[in-house]
Amino acid sequence: MIYITRREVFSASHRLYNPGLSEAENCEIYDKCSNPNGHGHNYVLEVMVAGEIDPKTGYLLDLKKLKRIIKENVTDKLDHKNLNLDVDFMEGIIPTSENICIAIWNQLEGKIPAGKLYSVKLYETENNYIEYKGEKYGE
């Protein structure tokens, strides 16, 4: 088994806010991240694919193809967007890094032509990141 990773970056804004809660509850839970005007991040995304090397090409998957898949399905849709308002696949989802990471996985799942999507890692800051491997907790 070999693992390949493509790193991409995008910038996006969001507001952490649950419409089912009061303003006070949102402020208590999300603190300054619930600012009504939102805030932004320069995200770093790492997409890892696992599989076997094709003996004909020497590749698991050409990284240029993986770059194009990520660009078309994820970064073109997220870059310089408001995640609460502008991104169809985030509609109705509180845009925490955890939820963004899972949503990105869902955008990529089934679109990788060789190997298997192994993990999606999303850095919100240089110190904080989320990793999703497509599994439900406890499975």
Contacts in CASP RR format, 6 or more apart in sequence:
PFRMAT RR
TARGET T0000
AUTHOR 0000-0000-0000
METHOD contacts of the structure
MODEL  1
MIYITRREVFSASHRLYNPGLSEAENCEIYDKCSNPNGHGHNYVLEVMVA
GEIDPKTGYLLDLKKLKRIIKENVTDKLDHKNLNLDVDFMEGIIPTSENI
CIAIWNQLEGKIPAGKLYSVKLYETENNYIEYKGEKYGE
1 50 0 8 1.000
1 51 0 8 1.000
1 52 0 8 1.000
2 50 0 8 1.000
2 51 0 8 1.000
2 52 0 8 1.000
2 53 0 8 1.000
2 60 0 8 1.000
3 48 0 8 1.000
3 49 0 8 1.000
3 50 0 8 1.000
3 51 0 8 1.000
3 118 0 8 1.000
4 48 0 8 1.000
4 49 0 8 1.000
4 60 0 8 1.000
4 61 0 8 1.000
4 63 0 8 1.000
4 66 0 8 1.000
5 46 0 8 1.000
5 47 0 8 1.000
5 48 0 8 1.000
5 49 0 8 1.000
6 46 0 8 1.000
6 47 0 8 1.000
6 63 0 8 1.000
6 66 0 8 1.000
6 67 0 8 1.000
6 70 0 8 1.000
7 44 0 8 1.000
7 45 0 8 1.000
7 46 0 8 1.000
8 44 0 8 1.000
8 45 0 8 1.000
8 47 0 8 1.000
8 67 0 8 1.000
8 70 0 8 1.000
8 71 0 8 1.000
8 74 0 8 1.000
8 75 0 8 1.000
9 42 0 8 1.000
9 43 0 8 1.000
9 44 0 8 1.000
9 45 0 8 1.000
10 42 0 8 1.000
10 43 0 8 1.000
10 45 0 8 1.000
10 74 0 8 1.000
10 75 0 8 1.000
10 78 0 8 1.000
10 79 0 8 1.000
10 80 0 8 1.000
11 40 0 8 1.000
11 41 0 8 1.000
11 42 0 8 1.000
11 43 0 8 1.000
11 79 0 8 1.000
11 80 0 8 1.000
12 40 0 8 1.000
12 41 0 8 1.000
12 43 0 8 1.000
12 78 0 8 1.000
12 79 0 8 1.000
12 80 0 8 1.000
12 81 0 8 1.000
12 82 0 8 1.000
12 83 0 8 1.000
13 38 0 8 1.000
13 39 0 8 1.000
13 40 0 8 1.000
13 41 0 8 1.000
13 81 0 8 1.000
13 82 0 8 1.000
13 83 0 8 1.000
14 38 0 8 1.000
14 39 0 8 1.000
14 40 0 8 1.000
14 41 0 8 1.000
14 82 0 8 1.000
14 83 0 8 1.000
14 84 0 8 1.000
14 95 0 8 1.000
15 33 0 8 1.000
15 34 0 8 1.000
15 35 0 8 1.000
15 36 0 8 1.000
15 37 0 8 1.000
15 38 0 8 1.000
15 39 0 8 1.000
15 84 0 8 1.000
15 95 0 8 1.000
16 26 0 8 1.000
16 29 0 8 1.000
16 30 0 8 1.000
16 33 0 8 1.000
16 34 0 8 1.000
16 94 0 8 1.000
16 95 0 8 1.000
16 96 0 8 1.000
17 26 0 8 1.000
17 30 0 8 1.000
17 34 0 8 1.000
17 84 0 8 1.000
17 94 0 8 1.000
18 25 0 8 1.000
18 26 0 8 1.000
18 29 0 8 1.000
18 94 0 8 1.000
21 29 0 8 1.000
26 34 0 8 1.000
27 34 0 8 1.000
32 39 0 8 1.000
33 39 0 8 1.000
41 124 0 8 1.000
41 125 0 8 1.000
43 78 0 8 1.000
43 100 0 8 1.000
43 122 0 8 1.000
43 123 0 8 1.000
43 124 0 8 1.000
44 122 0 8 1.000
44 123 0 8 1.000
44 129 0 8 1.000
45 70 0 8 1.000
45 74 0 8 1.000
45 75 0 8 1.000
45 104 0 8 1.000
45 120 0 8 1.000
45 121 0 8 1.000
45 122 0 8 1.000
45 123 0 8 1.000
46 119 0 8 1.000
46 120 0 8 1.000
46 121 0 8 1.000
46 122 0 8 1.000
46 123 0 8 1.000
47 66 0 8 1.000
47 70 0 8 1.000
47 104 0 8 1.000
47 108 0 8 1.000
47 117 0 8 1.000
47 119 0 8 1.000
47 120 0 8 1.000
47 121 0 8 1.000
48 117 0 8 1.000
48 118 0 8 1.000
48 119 0 8 1.000
48 120 0 8 1.000
48 121 0 8 1.000
49 60 0 8 1.000
49 61 0 8 1.000
49 66 0 8 1.000
49 112 0 8 1.000
49 114 0 8 1.000
49 115 0 8 1.000
49 116 0 8 1.000
49 117 0 8 1.000
49 118 0 8 1.000
50 60 0 8 1.000
50 115 0 8 1.000
50 116 0 8 1.000
50 118 0 8 1.000
51 60 0 8 1.000
51 114 0 8 1.000
51 115 0 8 1.000
51 116 0 8 1.000
52 60 0 8 1.000
52 115 0 8 1.000
53 59 0 8 1.000
53 60 0 8 1.000
54 60 0 8 1.000
54 114 0 8 1.000
59 114 0 8 1.000
60 114 0 8 1.000
60 115 0 8 1.000
61 112 0 8 1.000
61 113 0 8 1.000
61 114 0 8 1.000
61 115 0 8 1.000
65 113 0 8 1.000
66 112 0 8 1.000
69 108 0 8 1.000
69 111 0 8 1.000
69 112 0 8 1.000
70 108 0 8 1.000
73 107 0 8 1.000
73 108 0 8 1.000
73 111 0 8 1.000
74 104 0 8 1.000
74 107 0 8 1.000
74 108 0 8 1.000
77 87 0 8 1.000
77 88 0 8 1.000
77 89 0 8 1.000
77 107 0 8 1.000
78 87 0 8 1.000
81 87 0 8 1.000
83 90 0 8 1.000
83 95 0 8 1.000
83 100 0 8 1.000
84 90 0 8 1.000
84 95 0 8 1.000
89 103 0 8 1.000
89 106 0 8 1.000
89 107 0 8 1.000
90 99 0 8 1.000
90 100 0 8 1.000
90 103 0 8 1.000
93 99 0 8 1.000
93 103 0 8 1.000
97 122 0 8 1.000
97 124 0 8 1.000
97 128 0 8 1.000
97 129 0 8 1.000
97 130 0 8 1.000
98 130 0 8 1.000
98 132 0 8 1.000
100 122 0 8 1.000
100 130 0 8 1.000
101 120 0 8 1.000
101 121 0 8 1.000
101 122 0 8 1.000
101 130 0 8 1.000
101 131 0 8 1.000
101 132 0 8 1.000
102 132 0 8 1.000
102 134 0 8 1.000
104 120 0 8 1.000
104 122 0 8 1.000
104 132 0 8 1.000
105 117 0 8 1.000
105 120 0 8 1.000
105 132 0 8 1.000
105 134 0 8 1.000
108 117 0 8 1.000
108 120 0 8 1.000
109 117 0 8 1.000
109 134 0 8 1.000
110 117 0 8 1.000
117 134 0 8 1.000
118 133 0 8 1.000
119 131 0 8 1.000
119 132 0 8 1.000
119 133 0 8 1.000
120 131 0 8 1.000
120 132 0 8 1.000
121 129 0 8 1.000
121 130 0 8 1.000
121 131 0 8 1.000
121 132 0 8 1.000
122 129 0 8 1.000
122 130 0 8 1.000
122 131 0 8 1.000
123 129 0 8 1.000
124 130 0 8 1.000
END
